[in-house]
């Protein structure tokens, strides 16, 4: 069963990445309604058509971040997040979680390695282009706000 935001032949009922081309934008009913485990819709029929591999949304390849004074906050992290995946980042204080999120959210650039957002190498983008990518494709919910 095709739903809004899914290409023909795809039976996933949950919108994958709000605001992407061909997908519902924020405010559309398909995005505005949260999907919880107890209310998730299950596809009613399987498609015999091949499903294309999910798009890589964020990719880190040996990404490192060092700050002044030689502090290494992240050391050669590699990670691929595909469209539709859910990820939890957990670890003790000081383990690099915030640094990882800042790199993935393009708020910071790696000291070494590569961070790609939708195939764009963050280190090669101008500040203006990076800001445009962030505005269109990335959303943030900060822990502290006031």
N, C-alpha and C positions, 0 to 999 in steps of 0.2 A: 504494500500500500504506500503510495507516494504521499508525502505531506509537504506543506509549504516549506521551502528552504532545502528540499532534498532533490537532487537531480533525478531524472527518469531512471527507473530500475533500482534505485536505492530505497531500502525499506526502513531505515533508521527513522524513528519518530521524533527524536530530539534534535532541535536546531544545533548545528555544529559550532559555528563561530558567528555570533551576531554581528551584522554589519558587513560581512564579506560579500563580494560580488555574487549575485544569485541567491543570497541568503536573506532572511528577514532582518530588518534593521531594528534598533532599539525602539520600543513602543509598539511593535507589531504584537498581536496576541500570542503568537508562537514563542516570542521571546519574553514577554512580560509575565507569563505564568511560570513560576518556578516548577521544576520537575523534581519530585522527591521519590525516594526508593519505593515508598508505599503507593504512589500514584503514577509511577512510570508506565507509559504505554508500551506494550510489546507488539512487534509486527505480527499481523494476522496471517501473512503468507510469505513464504520465502521466494525470492526472485531467482530465476534460473540464469539471469544475466550476470556476467562477471562484474564484481564490484572493484572499482579503481582503488588503488592504495590511497590511504588518507594523506592529505597534504601535510608536509612538515611545516608547522607553524613557527616553532622556535628550535634552533639547533645550536648547541655549544660543542665546540671541538677543542679539547685541551685548553679551555679558557682559564686564565689566571688573573688575579687582581692583587697588585702590591701597592701599598700606600707609602708615603714618605716615611723615612726612618726604617725602611726594610720590612715592615709588617706585611706578611702574606695572608690575605683574608680568604683567598680561594686559590687552590693549587691544581691546575690541569683537570678541571671538571669537564666531562663530556656527557651530553644529554640531548635526546631528541624528543620533542613533544609534537604529536600529530593532532590534526584536527579531530575534535570529539573526545580526546583523552582528558582524564581528570587526574591531577597530580597533587600530592601532599608533600610539602617540604618540612621535615622535622629534624631536630637535632638539638644538642645542648647549646647554651649561650656561648657565643664566640666561635661557632663552628662554620660560619660563612653563609648562613641562610639569607640574611638581608643583602649581603653582597651579591649572592646568586640572583635574587629577585631584582636588584638594581640593574644587573647586567641584562637579564632577560627582558626587563621593562625599558631598556635603552636609556635609563637615567644615568648610567655610567658606561664607560667603555673598558674592555679588558686590557690589561697590561701586556698580555701575551695570549696566543690562541685566537679562536674565532667565535663570534656570536652572530648568528643569522636569524633574522625575523622575516618570515615568508620569502626566504631566498636572498634577502638583502644582507650583505656583510655590514654590520653596524660600524665597524672601524673605517670603512670606505665611504660612508655617507657624510655629506656636509651636515653641519648642525641644523640648517634649515630643512633639508630633506629628512633627516632623522626625526625632527619635530613633527613633520607631516606624517611620517609612518606611525609615530607614537599616537598622534591625534586620531588617526583613522583606524588603527588596528589594535591598540593596547588600552586597557582600562585598569585603573588602580582603585583599591580600597585600602586606605592607610589605617594602621592600627591606632594611631593617635591623631586627633584633629581638634583644633581649637583656635 
